[in-house]
C-alpha cells in the first residue's frame, strides 16, 4: 500500500514522505490514527504543502538545534499541576504539559514528542526531562513542578 505520511512515524519517515507499507499496517494503524493518507494523483499535490508546513515547524540543522538548546537551558521552567495535600499530583506531568510551560517561560514551541520524561513525574519539585531536538542533539532540562494556583 502506498501512503503519504502526514506526521512523523518512528522507523518509517517524516511528514511528506511517500512510503510503501503492508496493507494491514496502513489500513489498521496509519490511516485511522491520521498519520497518513492514501497516495493518489490528488493527494500527491498535497505533498508540497505538507513538506512546507513540516519545514516551518522543524529544526533546520544541528547549529539551529544547538542555539535552541542554549536558549532552553537558560530558561526557568515551572509546570503547574493539581496537587493533593500529601504532595502527590493528580495524574502525572506529560510532555505536552512541559511543552506548554516552556512556551509560557519564553522558550520556543516544542513538539510534545521531543520531550521524554526520564521517569513518571508525580510529585512536586525539580525533575529532569530529556529533550531530543535532533538525533545528534539531546540534552537534559530541569523543570520545576509547582502547585497550580
N, C-alpha and C positions, 0 to 999 in steps of 0.2 A: 504494500500500500504506500503510495507516495503522498507525503504530507508537507505542509509548510508550518514550521513552528511559530507560535505567537508569543511564547515565553521561553526562557532558558530551561532546558531539561538536562539534568546531570547525566553525563556519559552519552549524550545524544547530540546536542547542539544548542545554539542560541537562537533568539528570535530572528526570523527572516530566513533561516536555513531551510533548504529543501532536503528532506530525509526520506529514506526508504525503510519502512519498518514492517514487521509481520502484521497481518491483518488483525489478529486478536488484540495486540498491544495498542494499535491505533484506534480500533473501534471501541474497545472496552476501557481504555485508560486515557489516552491523549485527547481524543475528541470530547468525551464527556467532561473532562477536567478543564477544557478550554485552553489546553496547551498547544493545540494545533488545529489547522483547517485543512480540508481535502484540497490537494493540488489539482487545479484545472486552469483553463485559459483565463477565466475571470479572476480567480484567486491569485494567479501568477502576477497580475498587475498590482496586487496589494503588497508584494514583497518589498518594493522600494519604500513604501510608506512605513512598513513595519521596521525596516532597517534604519530609516531616518529617525524614527522615534527611539529605537534602541541606542543609536549613537548619541542622541541628546541626553539620555539617561545614564549611559555607562561611562566608565572611567577610560580615558583615551589611551593612556600608556602608563608605564611604570613611574615616569617622572611625575605625572599628574597624581598618581596614587601616593607617591611619597610626600607631595605637597599636602594632599588631603590628610595623610597620616599625621604630619606635623600640626595641622590645624586641629585635628581631633584630639591629639594628646594635650594641647593647650587648654582644652575645654574642661569645665567642671560640670559633669552631667548628673542631674538629680532626677530620679524616676519616682514620681508619686504613686503610691499604692495604698489600697484599703487594708487596714491592719486591725487585728483583734487585740484585745487588751493584753494578751500574752506576748505580743510582739511578732506573732506569725502573720503572714499575709493570707488574705482570702484568695486562693489561687496562687499563681506564680507569675513572675515578670517574664514577658515574652520578648522576642526580637522586635516585634512591631512597637511594643511599649518603649523600648530603648531607642528605636529609630525616631519616634515622635519626640522623646526627651532630648535627643541630640539636636534635632531641628529647632526645638524651643531654646536650647542653650546657645544658638547661633551657629551651629555647625551645618555641614552640607546635608542634603537629603540623601539618606542611605536606604538601600533596599533591605527589607527585613531579613531576606535570605542570606545577606552577607554577615549578619550578626549571629554569633553562636555562643550562647552562654556555656561556660565550661561545666557547670552543674546547675540543676534547677535552682532558681533564686526564689526562696520562700521566706526570707527573713529580712528585717531592716538592716541597714549598714552598708559597708563597702563590699563590692563584688567585682570580680574580673570577668570580662567577656572577651571573646576573640572576635576580631573583625577581619574579614577576608576581602580586601579591596580587589586584588588580582591573585592569581596563583602564586606570584612571586612576593607580593606584599601582604603579609599577615602580621597582626600585632594584637597585643592585649590592651584593653581600655578598662580603667577602673570607673565604675559607676557607683553612685550612692542612692540607695533605696530609702525614701523618706515617706512619712505618713502623708496621705492625701489630705488636703485642707477641706 
